[in-house]
Amino acid sequence: MTGHKAGEGAEPLRIAGRPVAADLRALAPELSRRVLARLLEELPVYAALPGEEVAGDIAAIVQHSVRMFADAIEARRVPEDAELAEQRQSAQRRAEEGVPLDAILAAYQLGIAMVWSQVSAGVRPADHADLREVLELLLGLQRRILCAVSESYLAARRVIDSEEHNGRHALMAALLAGAEPDGTAQVAPRYAVLTLALQRHPDEDAAATGVAARRKVRRVREVLDTFGDQPCLTAFRSDRGTALMPLDDAAPPDHDRLRALIADAAAAAGAEVTAAVAVADAAEVPAAAARTAEIVDLVGATGRPPGLYRLADVLLDYQLSRPSPALPALAARLEALAPKPELLVTLETYLGLGRDRRAAAAALHVHPNTIDYRLRRVSELTGLSAHRAEDLGELHASLVARQVLRERP
C-alpha cells in the first residue's frame, strides 16, 4: 500500500486535465502493442521467441499488466501479492522455457517506463500532487511485481534443476531399468506405459528452436498430468518421450479417454502426436516400454495417422515385423517395383483405402483409370494382384516388410 488512502467518492487522479486511470485503460491495447514492439526491438531474447508465444502468452501478460497499472491508479493502492498470480504464472512458464530472468525483469521495467511516459505526458505545475502520487503507485507496483516475478521464476528453476535428482525421476529410472525403487517415491501397483513421438512444431524451424521445443514438451506434460490424481512420470526429448501413468485399480484404463488425452496433448502442443500404450505391473514396465516403442516405430513405418495405438490395433503388422528369415523374402516380393515408386505408392494407397479406386485416385490426384493401369503393372511385375483375394494377404505383408526393413538401420 502507498501512504495515500482512496476514500469513497474520491476525485480521480488527473494529469494535464485527464483522469489518469481511465485514460490509461482506454489506451491499454495500443500501449500494449507499443510495449511489445519495444521488447522485440530492444531485448534480443524476446525477438528470438516463437511468434506464437509472443502473440499469445507475452502479449497477454503485457496487456494484463498495463490494465493492472490503471486499476492501481484508480484504487490508489498497490496490489497485494495475491493479486499477482498471472505475473507469477508467466514467470514460471518462462523459467521452464529457459528465458533468462534478467530479460524478464528488463521487460517489466521497460513496460513500466513506457506507462510512466504515457501518463506524465503534458504535465502542468498544478498537477504536482497527483503526479507525485501516480509515481509512488507505479514505483510501488514495480517493486511488488519484480519481487513476485523473481521469486516465482527462481522457485521454478530450483524445481527444474533438481528434477534429475528427485524421487519421481529416480523412481522412473528404476522402473524402466527393472531395478528395485529406493523407496523415496511411492510405487503404483500398475502403470499405463506410453511411448510418444512428437512432430516438430512450426516454431522449431525458426531461430528459437530450443524454446519452442521445451514449450511443446511442457504442454504435453501438462495435459498428461490431468489423467489421474498422481502426476505422471515422464522423460522427454524434443521428438520423443516416455510416460508412466500410475493406475490405482485393477480395471483397465478407459481407452477412449486415453485417446482423447493424446488428442488434447497434440492440440496443446501444436504438433501431431503418435503414441502407443500398454498396461503393466511395476515389474513389467521395461518390457511394456520396449513394446510401445516398437509399436510407435511400426505406426510411423506403415504410414498410419497420428493418435493412440495399442498392440491390438496393429497386431498383424506387429507380428509380420518380427525378425525372421521370412521378412527379407517378403520384402523381396515387391523388389521389381523399386524402380517405379509410383506403383508402390499406388498399391499402398489403394490397399490402405479399402481397395476403393476412386478414393485412391482422389488421394493421388490422378484419374481412376490411372489406378487401374498401375495396378495391372503391379500384377505383371510381381505376379500378385490387388484384385485377387488370395493375393491380398501377401501384398500387405510384403508392404509391411519393406517399410519395416527400410526404417531399420
N, C-alpha and C positions, 0 to 999 in steps of 0.2 A: 504494500500500500504506500502511496505517497502521503505527504503531510496534509494534503487537501482533502476535504470531505465534500462529497456530492450530496447535496440535500434534495428533498422533494422540490420539483419545480425550479431548480437552479438554472440560471441562464447558461446556455451553451457557450463553450469557449469559442472565441472568434478571433480571426486574424484577417486584416485587410477587409473587414466587414463580412467575411464569410464564416458560417458555422463550420468549424474545422472538421468535426466528426462526420457531419452529413456530406460535406464536400469530398472528404477522403473516401467515404463509402461509395459515392456516386462515381468516383474516378478509379475505383478498385480494379475493374477489368483492364482498363487502358494502362494504369500504372503497373499492374502485374505483368502485362506484356512487355513494358519497357524495362522492368527489373529483369525479366527473363532474358531479354536481348542483351543486357549488360553482362549478365552472368556468362552467357555463351561467348561474349566478346572478350571479357577480361579474365576469366578463370578457365584455363585450358582443360581441366578435368571435366568441367560441365560440357564443354564443346565436344568432348570425346564420348559422352554418354550416348546410349542408343536414343534415336529420335522418339521412339515410343515412350521411353521413360521421361524425357524432357517434356513432351507434350502432355503426359499423364501425371505421374506422381509429383514431379518437380513443379510443374505449372500449378497444380492443385495446392501444394503447400505454400507457394508464394502468395497466391490469392487469399488463401485462408489466413495467412499471417498479416497481410495488408488489412483485411477486414477486422482482425483482432486489434490492430492498432486503432482503427476507427472506434471500435467498441470501448477500448480502454479510455480514449479521449472523451467519449460521450459519457461514460460512467465515472470518469475522473478517478480511476483506480487502476493499479497494475493487476493483471490476472494472477490468481493463485496457481501454485504448481499443478494442482489437479486439473486445471483448465488447459494445460499444455500437452494433452495426450497425443494430439495429432503430430506436433513437432517431435515428441519423443518417439513415436512410431516411425516417422520418416527417418529419424537419425538411426534407429535400429536397422532399417532396410538398407540405408547407405553403408552401414558398417558391414552387413552381410555381403554387400556387393563390392566391398573393398575401396570405396571412395574415401580419400583421406579426411581426417577430422578438420585439419586447418582449412581445407577448401569449403567445408560445410559452414564453419564459423565465419569465414570471409564472405560467403554468400549472404548470410543473415545480416552481417554488418553493412554490406553494400546495399541491401534492401532497405534497412532502417535509415541509412544516409539519404537514399532517394525519397523515402517518405518525408523525412525532415525537410529536404529541399522543396518538396511539393507543398507542405503545409505552411512553411515560413515564407513563401513567395509573396512579395508585395507588402511585407510587414511595415507598420507605421508606428511612430513613437507612442501613440495611445494604446498600442497592443502589447506593451511590455509585460504586463502582469499575466495576460493569457498566454503569451508566447513562452514565458518562463515556466508556467505550469505544464504546457504541452511538452516542452523539452524535458522536464523532470519525468513526466509519464513515459516518454519514449526511451529515456535512458534507463528507467526502472524496468521497463518491459524488455529492453535489450539485455540487461543483466540477467533477468529471470530466464529468458529464452536460451541464452548462451549457456547458462549453468545446466538447465534441463537437457539441452541437446548434448552437451559434453558428457553428462552423467549417463544418459541412455546409450550413447554411442560406445563409451568405454565399457559399460556393463555388457553390451552385446559382443564387443570384441573379446572380452575375457571369456565368455562362453564359447565363442568360436575357436579361440586359440587353445582352449583346454579340451576341445571336443575329442581329440585323439586319445586323451588320457582318462576320460571319464568312464563311469561304469557302463553306460549304454554302448559306447564304442567297443570297450573291452568285451562285453557280452556278445556283441555281433561277431567280433573276430573269433571268439571261442566257438560260437555256434557254427560258423562257416568252416572252421577248421576241424570240427568234430572233437574239440577238446572240452575238458570239464570247466565250466564257468567258475570264476573265482569267488562268487557269492556276493559281489558288490552290487549287483543288479538282479532283480527278480526274473527268473526264467518262466516263461509261459508254458503250459502243457503242450500246446501246438502252435504252429505258425502257418500263415499263408505266405509262402515264399514266392517272391516276384523277381523276375528279371525284366528290366525296361530298356528299350532302345529309344533314344530321343533324337529326333531330326534337328537339324540346325535351325535356329531362329533367324529370320532375315537380318536382324541386327548383328548377328555374329559374323557377317560378311563385311561389316563396317569397321571403323577404327577401334571401337570399344568392344572387341571380341570377348575379352575376359569378363567384363562387367555384364555383358548380355548373357553369356553362358552361366555365370553364377546366379543371375536373376532368374533365368529359366529353371535351373535346378532348385532354387529356393521355392519357387511357386509350385513345382511338382511336389516337393516335400510337404509344403503347407496343406495341399489337397490330400495327400496320403495320410497325414496325421488326423484327418477328420474321420477316418474309418472306424476307429474304436476309442475306448476310454483311455487306453495306453498309447503313447506315441510309438510310431514305427521306428525300427532300427534300419538306418539307411546308409549306403555308401554309394557315391555318385562321381562319375566323371562328367564332362560336358555332353557326351554322347551315349552314355550307358550307366545303368545303376542296378543295384540290388536292394530289395526292401524285404524285411522280415516283419510281418504284421501279426502281433500277438492275438491268439484266439483263446477265449475263456472257456468254451464248452465244446462238447463232442460233435455238435451239429455242424455240417459243412457250411462254409460261408455262403451267403447269398450271391450267386454268380452274377445275376443281373445288377445287383448293387455294385459289385466289383467292376463290372463292365462300365457302368455309369461313372464310377470313380476315375477310371482311366480316361474316359472321355472328358471329364471335368479337368483332370490334370493337363490334358493336351490343350484344352481351351485356355486354361490359366497360363500355361507356358507359352502359348502362341506358336506351338510346334507340334507336329504329329508324334504320337507315342505308340509304339508297339510293345506289348507286354505279354508275358506268359506267367501262369500261376500254378502252383502245386501246394497241396496241404500236407504238412509233415509234422511228426513229433519232433521234439528238440534234437534227438539223436539222429534223425533222418534229414536234417536241414542240409548238410553238404550234398547228398545225393539229389535232393529236390532242387537245390540251386543249380547244380550241373545240368539237370534235365530241363529246367526252364530256360537256361541259357541256350541249350541246343534247340529248343522249340522256337525261341526268338530268331535264332540264326536261320532255321528252316523256313519260318514265315517270310523272312526277308528274301531268302534264296528263291522261293517259289512265287514271289510276286503277289502275295496276299495283301489286302489292305491293312492299315493300322488298326489297332484295337487290342482287346484282351483275348488270349487263347489259352485253352487247356490242352493236355495231351489228347483227350478225346476228340478235340476239334481237328487234329492233324494226324490221327492215328495211323492211317495207311502210309502217308508220306513219311512219317517218323520211322516206321518200320522199314520202308524202302530205302531210307537214307543211312541205315546201319551199315558199318563197314562189312563187306563180304566180297568174295570173288565175283559175285554176280553184278555188283554195282558198275564197274567199268564196262562189263559186257552189255548191260542195259543201255548205258550212255552211248556205246558204240553203235547201237541200232539206228541212231539218228545222225551218225557221223557224215553221211552223204549229203545232209542238209547244211553242213557247216559253211560251205562256200556261198550259200544262198540264205542269209539271215532272215530275209523277208518270209521265207517259207516256215522257218522255226517260229517266228513271231505270229504268223497267221495260225499255225497249228495250236500254239499255246493259247491264243486269244479265243479261237473257236471252241476249244475244249473248256476253257475257263468260263465261257458264257453259255454253257449248257448246249453246245452244238447248234446255236442259233446263228445261221449265216447272215441274216440281216443285222443282228446286233453286232456281230463281228465286223461286218463291213462298215457300220457306223463308227465303231471304236477305232478302226484303222483308216477311216476316211477314204474308202475305196468302194467300187461298185460290187454288189453281191456276186456278180459273175466272176469277178477277180478272185473272190474267196473260193468259188468252185474250181477255178483253174489252178490256183495254188494248191488246194487240197489234192487235186489229181496228180500234180507234180510230186507231192509228198509221197503218195502211194506208189508212183512209178519209181522213185529213187530209193524207197525203203522197203517196199513190199507190204507196208502196213497201211490200212485205210481207216480214216476217221469216220467212215460211214458203215464199217462192219463192227458189230457189237463185240465179236471175239477179239478184235484188234485194239479196242479202246483201252483195256487194262494195260497192255504192253506199251502203247503210246504214252499213256500217262506216266507209267513207271519209268520209261526212258527219259521223258522230260525232267522228272524229279531227279533222276540220277545225274543228268547233265548239269542241272542247276546246283546240286549239292557238291559235285566234284569241282565245278567252276568256283564255288565260294571257298573251298578248302585251299590252304596254302600248299 
